[in-house]
Amino acid sequence: MRGIPFPKLIANFIATVERSGATILRADETSQRPLQLRILGPDNTTFCCIFLWTITPGGGGPAVRPANERRIQLTNVSQFPLRPGMRTIVGGWSDEFGVYAFWDPRRHRNFSSRSPSLQIRADVLEQATRDGIATFLRPSAEGREVVVAVDSPSLLWYIQNGEALHNTDTDTGAQLVHDLVSPAPESEQRIIESSGSENETIRRLELVETMRAFRESRFRPQVLQAYSYCCAVCGCALKLVDAAHIIPVSHPRSTDDIDNGIALCRLHHSAYDNGLLGIRSTHEIILNPSAISRLRDASLLNGLEEFRNALPRIIRVPASREAGPRPENLRTGLEARQWPKHLVV
Ligand SMILES: [Zn+2]
C-alpha cells in the first residue's frame, strides 16, 4: 500500500474538519510537515501543529510482522515540538478503514531509530468504524501510550477535546472507552467506583466525563453527514446548515440519536423551531396558519409569499433509512411546538 502524499492528506483533513462546522485559518501554505492551523470550532479555538502520515500494513509482509499490525512511518521529522498553547497532533489516516488514529507526541520526544514507526492494530481501527472511537494501549519508550482512533465525524472533537484520552499509562484504556461509548444505565458509576487507588478513580472520572462529551458531540456531525451537509428543505450547503433536534432538547422525550436529528439551514431551522414551518411524519412540508396569523397581528408578514413559493412539497432524506427522521419523532416535534392538532400527522 502506497502512502498518500502529505498535501492530499492535509486537504482531506481540512475538508473533514470544515464539514463539522469549524473554520480553519492556515498559518502558511507549506506542503511540508508539520502544518500549523488555527481551528475555530464550536467549542473553542485550537492552535495545532499537525504531523500526518498514511497508516499502512508496513513492509515485510505477514512473515515478518503480525498480520493485523498497522503503522505510520515517521519520515522527514526529527522531533515533535511541545509548546504551551499549541496542540501537537501526531496521527495517520487509514484509507483501508476510513478512520484516523493518533499517537501521543509527549511520549515520543526522542526517536529510537533513524526510521521510526508507530503501531496500531487493525481490529482497533475497525472498531472505530463501528463505535466512532476506539483506543489501544502500546508500550513506548516513555511508559505505555494510549493510541486513539476516531472516525471522520469525530475528528474535530478529538482535536479540540480528545487529549485527555491519552493521559494514562495504566491498564484502563481500551475496554473502558469501549464500555463508555454507549454505557448501560448505572455502568458509568460502577466504572468509577470499581477502582482501588485515588489516582485511578480520578482518572476514571475524567474518562467518563470525556466520553460523555464525545457522545454529545456526535449528534451534529452525524446528522450533517447523513444529509450530505445540505438543508433537508431547500438543499443549500454553504456551511449554513445546523443539526436541528426534531423533538426539542427541552422536551423529556428528546434524544441525541440520529433519528431525532435533521439538517436545516439557518433560515429553515429558525422557521421550524418557532413553529412557522412544520414537517409531517409523511415528510410533507407545511406552514402553520396560527403562526401566520400571529405574524399578521404583529405586522411581520413581509416575505411570506417568497418564503412559501420556495418550499418543495417534501423534505430530502438521507439515503440510508436508519439515518432518516423517525416518523414518531416528527409528530412529537409538531406537538411540542404546539401545532394545531388537526395538522399533526
Ligand atoms: Zn434551507
Boltz pocket constraint, residues with backbone or C-beta under 6 A from the ligand:
constraints:
  - pocket:
      binder: B
      contacts: [[A, 231], [A, 232], [A, 233], [A, 234], [A, 235], [A, 236], [A, 264], [A, 265], [A, 266], [A, 267], [A, 268]]
      max_distance: 6.0
